[in-house]
Every structure is written in C-alpha cells, then in structure tokens.
Amino acid sequence: MVDAAATSGQAVYELDPLLVLALILIAGLAGGGVAKRLHVPSVTGNILAGAAMGATLFQGSEATHALQPLSVFAMGLIAVAAGGHFSYRRVHNALRRIVSIAFLESLLSFSAVYVAVRAVGLPWPAALLLAALSMESAPASTMAVIREARARGPYVKTLLGVVSLDTSVCIVLFAFARTVVAEHFVSGGAQISAAAVSGTMAYQLAGSALIGIAIGYLVELLARRTLFPQFSLVFLAILLAVGLSGSVRLSPLLTCLALGAYLGNSTEPGERQLRALEPVELLLFTLFFTLAGANIHFDMLAEAGAYCLVYFAARLTGKGVGAMLGGLLSGASRRIWTHIPLGLMPQAGVVIGLVVILEGDARIPEEMSTLIGTIALAAVALNEIIGPVVTRFALGRVKEAGLDRPRLMEFLQEEYIITGLEAEDKWDALRKLTEFFLRTHRLDTEDTASLYETVAERERSSPTGVGHGAAIPHGRIDHGPGVQGVMGILKHGVDFGSPDGEPVRLVVLIVTPREHERLHLEVLASLSRMIMDDTIRTRLLSAIDPNDAWEVIEITEAPTYNYFLEDEDDEEQPGQKSV
C-alpha cells in the first residue's frame, strides 16, 4: 500500500503486522543472543537490533504502529511487576534506605535537569516536563539484566525498590507537569488554576488506585477459588486494567502499579499471580525493547544537540549524587550506596510511553512536544545502550550476580532478620520471633494457629540452646515449600538452658514442613557449624542492622555452611552438596 507520502519521492510500503511481529522478534532474539555472547546485557542487543531495523527495513513504514497494543500490554506488565516489589513483607527491613535513596535521587535529578536546561535556553514548560521525565529509571531493563545475571541480595532488592518508586513518582509528577503546562497554553499564559490542577491529579491518583485495587481483589478472589488457570487470570487482569483506564482517561501505568502493589501484599495465591506470566516475559520484553529501538533514530542525537547532552549529564549527576546521599543518610552498607547510582542509569519504556502521551495532547503546541520528545528519546538511546552494561557491571561489583540459585541458608534473607530484639526470657523471645515469622511468611490458617505451640513443645521437651550464646529452636508445619526461618539478635542475653550456661543473644527459629525432614537435619548441622565459627558469630552479634547480618551469612568465603544446592544449570562446585 502506498500513501500520500510517496508523492514526495519516498517509497512508503506497508508490511503485514504479523510479519512485522515475527521479524521484530527474530531480530530482537538474535540481537540479544549476540549481546550475551559478547558478555553484554541482552537488552542492549534488543535495542540495537530494533534501531537497525528502524533505520532500514521499517523506514517510512507505519507497520510497527499496529503492534502498539502489544507494547502497551508489555508496559502494563512492567508496571504490575514494579508494583509487586512494594510488598511490605519483602522490603520492610529495607524501606528506610529505599525511600531515602529514591526521594533524594529523584529530587536532585528533577532539580538538576530543570536548572540545566533552563540555563541553555529552554522555556520553563519544556524544562518542567523534561525534569519530570528525568526521574524515571527503567524497571523493565533493570529486571531483565538482574534476571539474566541471576542476581539476588540486598543491593538487588534496594535497586528494584528504588526503580519501582522512581517509576511511580515519575508517572505521578509527569501527569502533574503535563496538566500545569496544558493549563498554561489553554489559558494563553494566564494564571494557572491550582484548583483545576489539584482536581485533575486527585482524579488520576484516586481513580487509578481504585481500579487497580478492585481488579487486584477480584484476581485474588478468583485465584483462591482456582476458577481460572493462573496465566489466563493475570493476562485478563492486565488487559482489563489497561483498557478500562484508557477508557476513563486515567493512567494505565498508575492502575497497573496499584494492581501489582495490591497483589504483592495480598494472600499467597494472589501474590503467585505476579509470577504467572514469567514463561512469556522473554518474548514480551524482547518485543518491547526491540520496538523501542525501532522508534529511536540516532540522527536524533545530532538534532537534539546540546539540549540532549545537557539533559543526559544533569540527570546522571542528579541521580548519582542523590542516590549516594540517600544511601549514606539511611545507613545503607557501603557496597550499596557506592554502587546504587550505577543501577539507575537505564531509562526507556515508561519515558517512551509518556512521550507518546505528550505528543498526543492537543493542548500542548506541537513544536514543544516534538522538541521534548526528540531530547528525551535521544537521551533514552544513550541511557539504554550504556545503562544495562553499567548495571551488569554493578551487579558483579557487589557480588550478587549468580546468587539467585537455591542455597541452603537462603531462607535467612535480610527481611527475615531482626536486630536489637528485647525479651524478658526465652518464652518471650520465642513468642516474638514466632510473631515476626508469621508477619513475614505465608502460612495456612491451621499452621498459623499452631506454630507457637509446636515451637514451645519442642523447647519444653529439650532446650535448644547450643552454647556460645546461641539457640536454634524449631517448629513444624504440615505443608510448605521448604525450610523457612527467622533470625533474632537479642539486645540482652536470656537463659535458654545452654550446655555451657551462657545467656543466649543469637536465636535462629527454623520452621520445617513435615515432608522436608532430611533438609531440616542438614540445615541444623550447617547452622551449628556457622555458630561455632568465632568470627562469624562475633560479626553477627555486632551487626548494626539486618542488612549487615545478612552480608555475614552470605559471604562467599564460607561455603561449608551456606553452599549452593544442586542446580541443573550448573556443575557442582567444590564445597557444594546436593540434597
């Protein structure tokens, strides 16, 4: 099909959308594969492959626009996954540093970009919109790199929490900035009505949250009754959230964030829905990033010129300085606050979506929205080519790459450790640790009611103090995924009936399903070896917070008690065992 543009001398053709879809996926997967062989994140390969196709095969074609609904669905999935990282059960111990880092790096990024682009001559409406866009850090790129690197740990948890919060704040403030700028131009430069702007923002926030929570509640209800296969249920939920939001002029991304946050804090069947689309995530993310690359033309770098470079440098500086300050003020460990800026460089999907929304807003002059889009998308090109590589480097530097594998003591994650615990006696300590366990784990109702009794019964029959100021009480539940537990570091020692008579300050409560008795015995033996190590025990007792304690447990120099379990993707390494 040839349109009017052909009369200008440019050959314009249209390909079948399904053929375009196949070509994009083939190019994206091939680009990702080549990137991995070069030890570069596959996201970078996806984007470069898309950019190459956009500059050649799809140049002058509108065929990629037919795939926009799939791209919007992928953005909805990204937002749901980002919202799921707001699970209080997972981040309660890290909440202070996540909020502190996200607040300061977003604030300084916004301020640095606004001041910098104003200094080079951009008008305040353009500066305001660019400053709002600068706060976003790409959740999809970050999650893709983390999964590819099989990374896990406090740095990863902090990075995902900060990126998710960045995305939420960016979406909200961009909606606010767009409303302010639109009111400015509609009124012909007259004074902006604060009431109108506030009303629009309240509608966006309240409406999106209400729809997201309502859909989340429905998903959780149906998941508990197993009326639908998991894949179908969450797929329909995202479609409904995106479609319904668009129909009532709400932000689909805010609605999907609310949906993900609700599921992440709901019951176990509801939270399980967040993982239901993992089998197709590779294809969806490959499509999304390759399409994003096809819409990024490198001639934008020359066209945007100094504006793009100023925006890029100001954003990088604001995020870097803000993240380090936030980490320092929150008491984060050195390896987190010194490396967190490296993980905040990527910026892609949400910004691309917001630029598309901006360009479709008839209230804002076309020349301004085009200028902002050119600057933002040119910066995205730089951030997405360099950013994933830098993030992968950071994961290696903090030594969390390759840790997302079954490990004997993996049940003692940071969120399952409590420091500075006060207890009157061992029964008070056991009760508080049991309550902490119930707040941070998913259990059946019957197990919840009886857990403390099984712990207390075991303690009455045989005291669990093992000496050297430590105790390993344990309880039983009927069913569960494996050995679970929590660690408590007491402020003052209490009597646990230890053989050496020493008061106990280090207590590890382990909870085992009856079908995992063999693993239970192996965990007990490994815990005993860990506690008998004078260096490790001393460092645990002096830990200043849960993150500090977790880093002691996860140190790579101690494979004898916290080895990786047998993994089908890896050959068994010296010092590892299988169960």
C-alpha positions as CSV (number, residue, x, y, z in Angstrom):
1,M,0.0,0.0,0.0
2,V,1.3,3.4,-1.0
3,D,0.2,6.6,0.8
4,A,0.5,10.3,0.0
5,A,4.0,10.4,1.3
6,A,5.1,8.5,-1.8
7,T,4.4,11.6,-3.9
8,S,7.4,13.3,-2.2
9,G,9.7,10.8,-3.7
10,Q,10.0,8.4,-0.7
11,A,8.9,4.9,-1.2
12,V,6.4,4.1,1.5
13,Y,5.2,0.5,1.9
14,E,3.2,-1.4,4.5
15,L,4.1,-4.9,5.7
16,D,1.6,-7.3,7.3
17,P,1.6,-6.7,11.1
18,L,2.1,-10.4,11.8
19,L,5.1,-10.4,9.5
20,V,6.4,-7.3,11.3
21,L,5.9,-9.1,14.7
22,A,7.9,-12.1,13.5
23,L,10.7,-10.0,12.1
24,I,10.9,-7.9,15.2
25,L,11.1,-11.0,17.5
26,I,13.7,-12.7,15.3
27,A,15.8,-9.6,15.2
28,G,15.4,-8.9,18.9
29,L,16.2,-12.5,19.9
30,A,19.2,-12.6,17.6
31,G,20.5,-9.2,18.9
32,G,20.0,-10.4,22.5
33,G,21.9,-13.7,21.7
34,V,24.8,-11.8,20.1
35,A,24.9,-9.4,23.0
36,K,25.1,-12.3,25.5
37,R,28.0,-13.9,23.6
38,L,29.8,-10.6,23.9
39,H,29.0,-10.5,27.6
40,V,26.7,-7.5,27.1
41,P,23.2,-7.5,28.6
42,S,20.7,-8.8,26.0
43,V,18.5,-5.7,26.5
44,T,21.2,-3.7,24.8
45,G,21.2,-6.1,21.9
46,N,17.4,-5.9,21.6
47,I,17.5,-2.1,21.4
48,L,20.4,-2.0,18.9
49,A,18.7,-4.6,16.7
50,G,15.5,-2.6,16.8
51,A,17.4,0.6,15.9
52,A,19.0,-1.1,12.9
53,M,15.6,-2.3,11.7
54,G,14.0,1.1,12.2
55,A,16.7,2.7,10.1
56,T,16.4,0.2,7.3
57,L,13.5,-2.2,6.9
58,F,10.9,-0.2,8.6
59,Q,12.0,3.3,7.5
60,G,9.0,5.1,6.1
61,S,6.6,2.3,7.2
62,E,3.8,2.6,9.7
63,A,3.6,-1.1,10.2
64,T,5.1,-1.0,13.7
65,H,2.2,1.1,14.9
66,A,-0.1,-1.9,14.5
67,L,1.9,-3.6,17.3
68,Q,1.4,-0.7,19.8
69,P,-1.3,-2.6,21.7
70,L,1.2,-5.4,22.4
71,S,3.8,-2.7,23.5
72,V,1.2,-1.1,25.8
73,F,0.4,-4.6,27.3
74,A,4.1,-5.1,27.9
75,M,4.2,-1.7,29.7
76,G,1.3,-2.8,31.8
77,L,3.2,-6.0,32.7
78,I,6.2,-4.0,33.6
79,A,4.2,-1.7,35.9
80,V,2.5,-4.7,37.6
81,A,5.9,-6.3,38.3
82,A,7.2,-2.9,39.6
83,G,4.2,-2.5,41.9
84,G,4.7,-6.1,43.1
85,H,8.1,-5.0,44.5
86,F,6.3,-2.8,47.1
87,S,5.5,-6.0,49.1
88,Y,5.9,-4.9,52.7
89,R,6.8,-8.5,53.6
90,R,9.8,-8.3,51.4
91,V,11.0,-4.7,51.9
92,H,10.1,-3.8,55.5
93,N,13.7,-4.0,56.6
94,A,14.9,-2.1,53.6
95,L,12.1,0.5,53.5
96,R,14.2,3.3,55.1
97,R,17.0,3.1,52.6
98,I,14.8,2.6,49.6
99,V,12.6,5.6,50.4
100,S,15.7,7.7,51.3
101,I,17.6,6.9,48.1
102,A,14.6,7.2,45.9
103,F,13.5,10.6,47.4
104,L,16.9,12.3,47.2
105,E,17.9,11.0,43.8
106,S,14.5,11.9,42.3
107,L,14.6,15.3,43.9
108,L,18.2,16.1,42.7
109,S,17.6,14.7,39.3
110,F,14.5,16.8,38.8
111,S,16.2,20.0,40.1
112,A,19.5,19.4,38.2
113,V,17.7,18.9,34.9
114,Y,15.3,21.8,35.3
115,V,18.1,24.2,36.2
116,A,20.5,22.9,33.5
117,V,18.1,23.0,30.5
118,R,16.8,26.4,31.6
119,A,20.4,27.6,31.6
120,V,20.8,26.6,28.0
121,G,17.7,28.4,26.9
122,L,14.7,26.1,27.1
123,P,11.4,27.7,28.3
124,W,10.0,26.7,31.7
125,P,7.2,24.5,30.3
126,A,9.7,22.3,28.4
127,A,12.1,22.3,31.4
128,L,9.3,21.2,33.8
129,L,8.3,18.3,31.6
130,L,11.9,17.1,31.0
131,A,12.6,17.4,34.7
132,A,9.7,15.1,35.4
133,L,10.8,12.6,32.8
134,S,14.3,12.5,34.2
135,M,13.2,10.9,37.5
136,E,12.3,7.6,35.8
137,S,14.6,4.6,36.0
138,A,13.7,1.8,33.6
139,P,12.1,-1.1,35.6
140,A,12.0,-3.5,32.6
141,S,15.6,-3.0,31.6
142,T,16.7,-3.4,35.2
143,M,14.7,-6.5,35.9
144,A,15.8,-8.1,32.6
145,V,19.5,-7.5,33.5
146,I,19.0,-8.8,37.0
147,R,17.3,-12.0,35.8
148,E,19.9,-12.5,33.1
149,A,22.7,-12.2,35.7
150,R,20.7,-14.4,38.1
151,A,21.4,-11.8,40.8
152,R,19.9,-11.6,44.3
153,G,20.6,-9.8,47.5
154,P,20.2,-6.5,49.4
155,Y,21.6,-4.5,46.5
156,V,19.2,-6.1,44.1
157,K,16.3,-5.6,46.5
158,T,17.2,-2.0,47.1
159,L,17.7,-1.3,43.4
160,L,14.3,-2.8,42.4
161,G,12.6,-0.9,45.2
162,V,14.1,2.4,44.2
163,V,13.4,1.8,40.5
164,S,9.8,0.9,41.2
165,L,9.4,4.0,43.4
166,D,11.1,6.2,40.7
167,T,8.6,4.9,38.1
168,S,5.6,5.7,40.4
169,V,6.8,9.2,41.2
170,C,7.7,9.9,37.6
171,I,4.3,8.9,36.3
172,V,2.5,11.0,39.0
173,L,4.7,14.1,38.6
174,F,4.7,13.9,34.8
175,A,0.9,13.9,34.9
176,F,1.0,16.9,37.2
177,A,3.5,18.7,35.0
178,R,1.5,18.0,31.8
179,T,-1.6,19.3,33.5
180,V,0.2,22.5,34.5
181,V,1.7,23.1,31.1
182,A,-1.6,22.3,29.3
183,E,-3.4,24.8,31.5
184,H,-0.8,27.4,30.8
185,F,-1.2,27.1,27.0
186,V,-5.0,26.7,27.1
187,S,-5.3,29.9,29.2
188,G,-3.0,31.8,26.9
189,G,-0.4,32.3,29.6
190,A,-2.9,33.4,32.2
191,Q,-2.5,32.4,35.8
192,I,-2.9,28.7,36.3
193,S,-5.8,27.5,38.4
194,A,-4.4,25.5,41.3
195,A,-7.8,24.0,42.0
196,A,-8.1,22.6,38.4
197,V,-4.7,21.1,38.6
198,S,-5.3,19.6,42.0
199,G,-8.6,18.2,40.9
200,T,-7.1,16.5,37.9
201,M,-4.3,15.0,39.9
202,A,-6.7,13.8,42.6
203,Y,-8.8,12.1,39.9
204,Q,-5.8,10.4,38.4
205,L,-4.4,9.1,41.7
206,A,-7.7,8.1,43.3
207,G,-9.2,6.7,40.1
208,S,-6.2,4.6,39.1
209,A,-5.7,3.3,42.7
210,L,-9.4,2.4,43.0
211,I,-9.5,0.5,39.7
212,G,-6.1,-1.3,40.4
213,I,-7.2,-2.4,43.9
214,A,-10.6,-3.5,42.7
215,I,-9.1,-5.7,39.9
216,G,-6.5,-7.0,42.3
217,Y,-9.1,-8.0,44.8
218,L,-11.1,-9.8,42.0
219,V,-7.9,-11.6,40.9
220,E,-7.1,-12.7,44.5
221,L,-10.7,-13.9,45.0
222,L,-10.6,-16.0,41.8
223,A,-7.1,-17.3,42.4
224,R,-8.1,-18.7,45.8
225,R,-11.1,-20.5,44.2
226,T,-8.9,-21.7,41.3
227,L,-11.7,-20.9,38.8
228,F,-9.1,-19.9,36.2
229,P,-5.7,-21.0,35.2
230,Q,-3.1,-18.6,36.6
231,F,-1.8,-17.5,33.2
232,S,-5.3,-16.6,31.9
233,L,-6.2,-14.8,35.1
234,V,-3.3,-12.3,35.3
235,F,-3.4,-11.9,31.5
236,L,-7.0,-10.8,31.6
237,A,-6.4,-8.6,34.7
238,I,-3.7,-6.6,32.9
239,L,-5.9,-6.2,29.8
240,L,-8.8,-5.0,31.9
241,A,-6.6,-2.6,33.9
242,V,-5.0,-1.0,30.7
243,G,-8.3,-0.9,28.7
244,L,-10.5,0.4,31.5
245,S,-8.0,3.1,32.5
246,G,-7.7,4.3,28.9
247,S,-11.5,4.4,28.5
248,V,-12.0,6.8,31.5
249,R,-8.9,8.9,30.8
250,L,-6.8,7.5,33.7
251,S,-3.1,6.5,33.6
252,P,-2.9,2.7,32.7
253,L,0.6,2.7,34.2
254,L,-0.7,4.0,37.6
255,T,-3.5,1.5,37.5
256,C,-1.1,-1.4,36.8
257,L,1.2,-0.2,39.6
258,A,-1.7,-0.3,42.0
259,L,-2.7,-3.7,40.8
260,G,0.8,-5.0,41.3
261,A,1.2,-3.5,44.8
262,Y,-2.2,-5.0,45.9
263,L,-1.2,-8.5,44.7
264,G,2.3,-8.2,46.2
265,N,0.7,-7.5,49.6
266,S,-2.3,-9.9,49.3
267,T,-2.5,-13.6,50.1
268,E,-0.2,-16.3,48.7
269,P,-2.5,-17.2,45.8
270,G,-2.8,-13.5,44.9
271,E,1.0,-12.9,45.1
272,R,1.6,-16.0,43.0
273,Q,-0.1,-14.3,40.1
274,L,2.8,-11.9,39.8
275,R,4.9,-14.9,38.5
276,A,2.3,-16.4,36.2
277,L,3.4,-14.6,33.1
278,E,7.1,-15.4,33.5
279,P,7.0,-18.1,30.7
280,V,6.2,-15.4,28.1
281,E,8.1,-12.5,29.6
282,L,11.1,-13.1,27.4
283,L,9.0,-12.7,24.3
284,L,7.1,-9.7,25.6
285,F,10.2,-7.9,26.8
286,T,12.1,-8.7,23.6
287,L,9.2,-7.2,21.6
288,F,9.0,-4.2,23.8
289,F,12.7,-3.3,23.7
290,T,13.1,-4.1,20.0
291,L,10.1,-1.9,19.2
292,A,11.6,0.8,21.4
293,G,14.8,0.6,19.5
294,A,13.0,0.8,16.2
295,N,11.5,4.1,17.3
296,I,14.9,5.6,18.3
297,H,16.8,7.1,15.5
298,F,20.4,8.0,16.1
299,D,20.1,11.2,14.0
300,M,18.1,12.5,17.0
301,L,21.4,12.8,18.8
302,A,22.6,15.4,16.3
303,E,19.2,17.0,16.0
304,A,18.8,17.5,19.8
305,G,22.4,18.6,20.0
306,A,23.4,20.4,23.2
307,Y,20.0,20.0,24.8
308,C,20.3,16.2,24.8
309,L,23.8,16.2,26.2
310,V,22.8,18.7,29.0
311,Y,19.8,16.7,29.9
312,F,21.8,13.4,29.9
313,A,24.6,14.8,32.1
314,A,22.3,16.7,34.5
315,R,20.1,13.5,35.0
316,L,23.2,11.4,35.6
317,T,24.7,13.8,38.1
318,G,21.4,14.4,40.0
319,K,20.7,10.7,40.3
320,G,24.3,9.8,41.2
321,V,24.7,12.4,43.9
322,G,21.2,11.9,45.3
323,A,21.5,8.1,45.5
324,M,24.8,8.2,47.3
325,L,23.5,10.9,49.8
326,G,20.3,8.9,50.3
327,G,22.2,5.7,51.0
328,L,24.6,7.5,53.4
329,L,21.8,9.2,55.4
330,S,19.8,5.9,55.6
331,G,22.8,4.0,57.0
332,A,23.0,1.6,54.0
333,S,26.1,-0.5,53.7
334,R,29.0,0.9,51.8
335,R,28.7,-1.5,48.9
336,I,25.1,-0.4,48.3
337,W,25.4,3.4,48.5
338,T,28.6,3.4,46.4
339,H,27.1,1.2,43.6
340,I,23.4,2.2,43.6
341,P,24.0,5.1,41.1
342,L,25.3,2.6,38.5
343,G,22.0,0.8,38.5
344,L,19.9,3.9,38.0
345,M,21.2,4.9,34.6
346,P,18.8,2.9,32.3
347,Q,15.8,4.8,31.1
348,A,13.4,3.5,28.5
349,G,9.9,2.1,28.4
350,V,7.9,4.4,30.7
351,V,9.6,7.5,29.2
352,I,8.8,6.4,25.7
353,G,5.2,5.8,26.7
354,L,4.9,9.2,28.4
355,V,6.4,10.9,25.3
356,V,3.8,9.3,23.2
357,I,1.1,10.5,25.5
358,L,2.5,14.0,25.5
359,E,2.7,14.1,21.6
360,G,-1.0,13.1,21.5
361,D,-2.1,16.0,23.8
362,A,-3.6,18.6,21.5
363,R,-3.5,21.3,24.3
364,I,0.3,21.5,24.1
365,P,1.9,23.1,21.0
366,E,3.3,20.5,18.5
367,E,6.7,22.1,18.3
368,M,7.2,21.9,22.0
369,S,6.0,18.3,22.4
370,T,8.2,17.4,19.4
371,L,11.3,19.1,20.9
372,I,10.7,17.3,24.3
373,G,10.3,14.0,22.5
374,T,13.4,14.5,20.5
375,I,15.5,15.3,23.6
376,A,14.0,12.6,25.7
377,L,14.2,9.8,23.1
378,A,17.8,10.8,22.1
379,A,18.8,10.5,25.8
380,V,17.0,7.2,26.0
381,A,19.1,5.9,23.2
382,L,22.3,6.8,25.2
383,N,20.9,5.5,28.5
384,E,19.7,2.2,27.1
385,I,22.8,1.4,25.2
386,I,25.2,2.2,28.1
387,G,22.9,1.7,31.1
388,P,22.3,-2.1,31.1
389,V,26.0,-2.6,30.7
390,V,26.8,-0.4,33.7
391,T,24.0,-2.2,35.7
392,R,25.5,-5.6,34.9
393,F,28.9,-4.3,36.0
394,A,27.5,-3.1,39.3
395,L,25.9,-6.5,40.0
396,G,29.3,-8.1,39.6
397,R,31.0,-5.5,41.7
398,V,28.6,-6.0,44.7
399,K,29.0,-9.8,44.2
400,E,25.3,-10.5,43.9
401,A,25.4,-11.9,40.3
402,G,24.8,-15.7,40.2
403,L,23.2,-15.8,43.7
404,D,19.6,-16.4,42.5
405,R,20.0,-20.1,42.9
406,P,18.9,-22.5,45.7
407,R,21.2,-22.1,48.7
408,L,21.0,-24.0,52.0
409,M,20.6,-20.9,54.1
410,E,18.6,-18.8,51.6
411,F,15.6,-18.7,54.0
412,L,17.6,-16.2,56.1
413,Q,17.2,-13.3,53.7
414,E,17.5,-9.7,55.1
415,E,13.8,-9.4,55.5
416,Y,13.7,-12.4,57.9
417,I,16.3,-11.0,60.3
418,I,15.6,-8.7,63.3
419,T,18.2,-6.9,65.3
420,G,18.0,-5.2,68.7
421,L,15.3,-7.6,69.9
422,E,14.3,-7.2,73.5
423,A,12.9,-10.2,75.5
424,E,12.3,-10.9,79.2
425,D,13.0,-14.6,78.9
426,K,13.3,-17.3,76.4
427,W,9.5,-17.8,76.2
428,D,9.1,-14.1,75.4
429,A,11.9,-14.4,72.8
430,L,10.2,-17.4,71.2
431,R,6.8,-15.7,71.1
432,K,8.2,-12.5,69.5
433,L,10.2,-14.5,66.9
434,T,7.1,-16.6,66.1
435,E,5.1,-13.4,65.6
436,F,7.8,-12.0,63.4
437,F,7.8,-15.2,61.3
438,L,4.1,-15.0,60.9
439,R,4.3,-11.4,59.7
440,T,6.9,-12.2,57.1
441,H,5.8,-15.6,55.7
442,R,2.7,-17.1,54.1
443,L,1.2,-19.9,56.1
444,D,-2.1,-21.9,56.1
445,T,-4.6,-20.8,58.7
446,E,-4.1,-24.1,60.6
447,D,-0.3,-23.7,60.7
448,T,-0.6,-20.1,61.9
449,A,-2.7,-21.1,64.9
450,S,-0.5,-24.0,66.0
451,L,3.0,-22.8,65.1
452,Y,3.9,-21.3,68.5
453,E,2.7,-24.5,70.3
454,T,5.0,-26.7,68.2
455,V,7.9,-24.4,69.0
456,A,7.1,-24.2,72.7
457,E,6.5,-28.0,72.9
458,R,9.9,-28.7,71.4
459,E,11.6,-26.3,73.8
460,R,9.9,-27.8,76.8
461,S,10.9,-31.3,75.9
462,S,14.5,-30.4,75.1
463,P,16.1,-26.9,75.4
464,T,17.5,-25.7,72.2
465,G,20.5,-23.6,73.4
466,V,23.6,-25.0,71.7
467,G,26.2,-23.0,73.5
468,H,28.4,-20.0,72.6
469,G,25.4,-17.6,73.2
470,A,23.2,-19.2,70.5
471,A,20.0,-21.2,70.3
472,I,18.2,-23.0,67.4
473,P,14.5,-23.5,68.3
474,H,12.4,-25.1,65.7
475,G,8.7,-25.8,64.9
476,R,6.7,-27.9,62.5
477,I,4.0,-27.1,59.9
478,D,2.0,-29.6,57.8
479,H,2.9,-28.2,54.4
480,G,5.3,-25.7,52.8
481,P,7.8,-25.1,50.1
482,G,10.8,-26.0,52.2
483,V,12.7,-25.0,55.4
484,Q,11.9,-21.4,56.4
485,G,13.0,-19.3,59.3
486,V,13.9,-16.1,61.0
487,M,16.9,-14.9,63.0
488,G,16.7,-12.7,66.0
489,I,19.7,-10.9,67.6
490,L,18.8,-10.0,71.2
491,K,19.8,-6.8,72.8
492,H,20.4,-8.6,76.1
493,G,21.1,-12.3,76.6
494,V,18.4,-14.7,78.1
495,D,18.7,-18.2,79.6
496,F,18.0,-20.9,77.0
497,G,19.4,-23.8,79.1
498,S,22.6,-24.0,77.1
499,P,25.1,-26.7,78.0
500,D,27.8,-24.0,78.7
501,G,25.4,-21.9,80.8
502,E,26.0,-18.8,78.6
503,P,23.0,-16.4,78.1
504,V,21.7,-16.5,74.5
505,R,21.7,-13.5,72.2
506,L,21.6,-15.2,68.8
507,V,18.4,-17.1,68.1
508,V,17.5,-18.8,64.8
509,L,14.0,-20.1,64.6
510,I,13.6,-22.7,61.8
511,V,10.1,-23.9,60.7
512,T,10.0,-27.1,58.7
513,P,7.2,-28.8,56.8
514,R,6.9,-32.5,57.7
515,E,7.9,-33.7,54.2
516,H,11.3,-31.9,54.4
517,E,12.8,-33.6,57.4
518,R,16.0,-34.6,55.6
519,L,16.7,-30.9,54.6
520,H,15.8,-29.9,58.2
521,L,18.7,-32.0,59.6
522,E,21.1,-30.6,57.1
523,V,20.1,-27.1,57.9
524,L,20.6,-27.8,61.7
525,A,24.0,-29.2,61.0
526,S,25.0,-26.2,58.9
527,L,23.6,-23.7,61.4
528,S,25.7,-25.3,64.1
529,R,28.9,-25.0,62.0
530,M,28.1,-21.4,61.4
531,I,27.6,-20.6,65.1
532,M,30.7,-22.4,66.1
533,D,32.8,-20.1,63.9
534,D,34.0,-17.5,66.3
535,T,34.5,-14.8,63.6
536,I,31.0,-15.2,62.1
537,R,29.3,-15.4,65.4
538,T,31.0,-12.3,66.7
539,R,30.2,-10.4,63.5
540,L,26.5,-11.5,63.7
541,L,26.2,-10.4,67.4
542,S,27.7,-7.0,66.5
543,A,25.5,-6.5,63.4
544,I,24.1,-3.0,63.3
545,D,21.1,-3.9,61.2
546,P,19.5,-6.8,59.3
547,N,21.5,-6.0,56.1
548,D,24.7,-6.1,58.0
549,A,23.8,-9.6,59.4
550,W,22.7,-10.9,56.0
551,E,26.1,-10.0,54.5
552,V,27.8,-12.1,57.2
553,I,25.6,-15.1,56.3
554,E,26.1,-14.7,52.6
555,I,29.8,-14.3,52.5
556,T,31.4,-16.4,49.7
557,E,34.3,-17.4,51.9
558,A,32.0,-19.7,54.0
559,P,30.8,-22.5,51.5
560,T,30.9,-25.1,54.2
561,Y,27.6,-23.9,55.8
562,N,25.8,-21.9,53.1
563,Y,26.6,-23.8,49.9
564,F,24.5,-23.8,46.7
565,L,22.3,-26.7,46.4
566,E,22.5,-28.8,43.2
567,D,21.3,-26.7,40.2
568,E,20.6,-28.3,36.9
569,D,22.2,-25.4,35.1
570,D,25.5,-25.6,36.9
571,E,28.1,-28.2,37.6
572,E,28.5,-29.0,41.2
573,Q,31.4,-26.9,42.6
574,P,33.9,-27.9,45.2
575,G,32.4,-27.4,48.7
576,Q,28.8,-27.7,47.4
577,K,26.4,-30.5,48.2
578,S,23.1,-31.8,47.0
579,V,20.1,-32.8,48.9
